[in-house]
Amino acid sequence: MRLSLKYGGSVLVCAAVFCIALTGTVATPGSSAHAGGTLEERKLPMRFTWVACQPNCRGWVGAVGIVTADTPKAFDEFARERQLRGASVVLDSSGGSVNDAIALGRRWRNLGMLTTVGTSIDPHNGERASVVPHAYCESMCVFLLLSGKTRYVPDGAHVRVHQIWMGDRADDARAASYSAQDLMIVERDIGRLAKYTFEMGGAGDLLSLALSVPPWEDLHELSQAELRLTNLVTTDAVAEVFSPNDSAAASVADLNAKPVQDRFVSDVASVEKPLPAAKSTKTAEALVPTGGIAAAAPAQQQR
């Protein structure tokens, strides 16, 4: 049986190595279309891409989509041929399976990865790769954000939370029926999530905020104060989620000479058309109805 953690909005987590252009960088029409495309991509199973941004930074991992039972394995395959220790992850996700997100988050922490929210824009016509902050990280994506050793959320990104719930009954939670076994699974997985939250250095306030929002209410978007209160954000300096290219071209001196901040596309620089607001979802992942019978395998929760 699958559980669903309802989280509001999609939050984009930008990788630690992405470059932020605070001024002077304008997204091209092509990059605008790419940013808009992620609205649909974040509804699909999560996929990982490597975005190169040499010579002034190492590059970052783009993680777009929902976490499914296949996601941890997909990441392991992606990581097998890459040196990802200390790399940054840029998140754009509606959440997904609770237990699989926990497993993935622990992999990221073991690798010392850095996390942020955003939409990666591939370079065109010789331009450098960049990240647009208009992104959403909802449900279990928020706990993936928490797995970063260093965590940064840019202005313009949206981080939203909601209660954990049975994935096959979140669309009409009030009308659905629940067995004692269902309640046992929910409580067990809340315990797992709490253990993970504290392991990652999160505050109890994060669980309190998320678990206070029922599935029939809109997801709660965390304010700047709440991002700090919950310890989801560890820095206000985007440069702290960048890693110098340790394989070749970029030296620390190079980074000092040319700030890495100039690769993030600011709110002002723009994407010709503002990104439409993402519609809050009832669940982060479509589930096959399982009724009230618990599966023999460990339950998967989703946000």
N, C-alpha and C positions, 0 to 999 in steps of 0.2 A: 504494500500500500504506500502511496506517496502522499506526503504532506506538502502543503504549500505555505511558504512565508509570504504574505502579501506585503509588497513594498510599493510605495508610490513613486511614479516617475522613473525615468531611466537616468542613471548617472554616468557620466563619462569619466573614466579614470585615466588621466594622462600618464604616460610612462615617465620614469625618472629621467630619461635621457632626451625627452622631446624638447624642441627648441621653441621658445616663445617670443614672438615679435610684439613688443609692447607698442611700438610706433612704426609707421612707415611701410608696413608690409600689407599688401592688398591681395586677397584671395582671387584667383582667376575664375571666370565663369565655369571652367572645367572642375576646379576644386570645389566650387559651390555645389555643383551637382553631386559630387562625390560625398560631400557632407550630408546632403539631403538623403542620399541613398542609404545611409546608415540607419535611418528610421525603420526601414524594412529589415536591414541586416541584423539589427539587435533583436528581432523576433525569431531569428533562425538559431540553430545550435551554434555555440561559440566556436569561432575559428581564430587562429593565431597567425599573425604575419610579422615579419621583421621589416622595420622601416629604417633604411640607412640614412644617415644625415652627416656623413663625412664632409669636410675634414674637421669641423669644429665640435663634433660630439660623436659618441659611439654609435648611436642608433637606439631604437626602442622596440618593444613588443607591442603590437596592437592586438587587443583582446576584445572582439566584438561579438555580441550574441548572448544567448542564454546558456546556463550551465546545465548539462544533461549528464546521464550516467556515463557517457562516452568521453566527456570533456577532460578528466584527469589523464586518461590514456592518450588522448589527442595531444595534450600538452607535452607529455613525456616523449612522444614521437617527434614533436616540433623541437623540443630541447635537445634531443639526442645528438644532433649534428651542429649544435651552436654552443658558444660559451656565454651562458646567460647569468652567471653569478654576478650580482650587483647591478644587473640591467634594470631598466625602468619598464613599467607596464602602463599603457594608456587604455583605460577601460571605457567601454560604451556598451552597457548591458542592462537588461530588464530583470536580471536575477537568475533564478532557476533552482535546481535541486540543492537542498540544504546540505545534506551529507556529502555530496560530491563537491560542492563549493568549499566546504570545510577541508576536504582532502586536498583540493587544489591550492587553497590558501596556505596550508602547511607546507606544500612543496615550494611555494613562492618565498615563504619566510626562511626555509632552509637554504634557499639560494641567495638570501640577502637582497631580494629584489625591492625596488622602489615603486610606489604606485601613485597614480594621479588620474584625473578624469578629463576626457577630451575625445575629439574625432581626428584621427590622423589624415593628413592630406598628402598624397604622394606628389613628388616634385614633377613639374611639367616645364618643358622648354628651358632646361638648365636651372630652374628655380630650385630652392632647397625644400626639403620636406618640412612640414609644419603641423601644428595641432590647433584645431579650433575648439574653444572652450564651451561652445553651446552643445552640451552633451548631458546625458542622463545616466545615473548609476542607481538602480533601484533594487530593493529586496536584497538577495544574497550578494549582489554586486557590492553592496556597502561593506559586507564582511570580507570580500576579496580586497577591497580598498584598504581595510584594516590590516591585512596581512603584510603590507609594505613596511620595510624597516624604517623608511622615511615616507611621509604621506602629504601630498599637496593637492588642494582643490582650488582651481582658478575661479575667479569671478565669472559668472555666466554659466557655470556648471550646476547641475541639479542633483542633489543626493536625497533620496526618499526612502522611507521605511514603512513597514506594516507588520501585522501579526503573522505568526506562522499558522498555517491551516492545511487541511486535507486538500491536496491538489485537485482531486476530481469533484470537489464540492464547493470550491471557492467562488464560483460564478453566482451561486444562489445559496450562500452559506446559511441564511436564516431558515430557508425552507428544507434544507437537507436534514437527514437523520444521522445520528452518530451512536456508535456502540461504545461499551466500556473499553474495548480493545483500541478503538480509535483514540480515545482520550489518553490511554496509556502511551500510545505511540507519540502523540503530540507532546506530552509531558517529558517523555524520554528524550525526544529530540531537542526540546527547549533546553534540557540539561546539557546536551552535547554542545549546543550553540553557546550556552553560557560559559562552559569550560573553555571553548575555543576563544571566545571574546576576551577572557582574562589572560589566556596564554599569549594573545597577540598584543596585549597592553591596552585593550579597550576598557572603557569605564562602564559600570553598571547602568549608567544613565542611557547608554545606547540601547540596552535590552529593555529598559523601562519605557523609553519612547516608542520603540518598535512594537512591543507587546501590548501597548495601550490602545493601538489603532485596529479595530475590528475589520474584517474583510468587506463589510458593506459600507465602509467609509472611505473617502479618498485617502490616498497615501500621504503621509506627512513629510513635507520637505524640510530638511534640517536647515536652520538659520546658521549664519556665521558663528554666532555664540554657541549654538548647539553642536556644531562641528568641533569646536574647541572643548566644550563640556564633555563630550563623549570620547574625546581623544582620537577622533578620526583624522584630524589634521595635526601634524607635528611641526609644520613649518609654513611660514608665509613667504618664504624665498624660493621662487621657482628654480633658482640655480642649484638648490640642494637636492633636487631630484634629477639632476643631470650627471652623467658620468663622462669623464674625458675618454677619448678613444685610446684604449690601452693597447691596441694592436699596431697602430701606426701614427698617422698624420697629426693628430691633435695633441699638443702638449699643454700643460697647465698654463704656460706662458701664452700660448695661442688663445686659450680660453679667456685669459685676462685681457688680451688685446682686443678680442672680438666677443662680447658677451653672448652667452648661449641664449639669453632671453629673447634674442631677436628671431627665434624660430616659432614662437607662439603667436598666432594671429589673434590680435586683441578684438574686443567687442567693437571698437571703432573701425578697425581695418576691415573692410568687410566683404564678406560673403555678401554678394549683391542683394540677396533677398534674405530676410531673417529666417532662421530655421523655424518651422512650425512647432508649436508646443506638442510634446509627445502625449498621447492619450494614456492615462493611467490604466494599467492592466489588472485584471482580477488575479491572474496567476502569471508567473514568468515562463511557464512551459506547459504546453498542452499535454494532458495526461489521459491515458486510457482509463475509463471508469473501472474501479475495482470493487465498488460496493463497500460493505462494512467488513470484508474479510481481509485480515492482515496477511501480507505475503510472508513466506518463510524467510526470504532474504531481508537484511536490515532495511528499514523504511527510508525512503528518500524524501526529504522535505524540500520545499521550494518557497522562494519569496517571490 
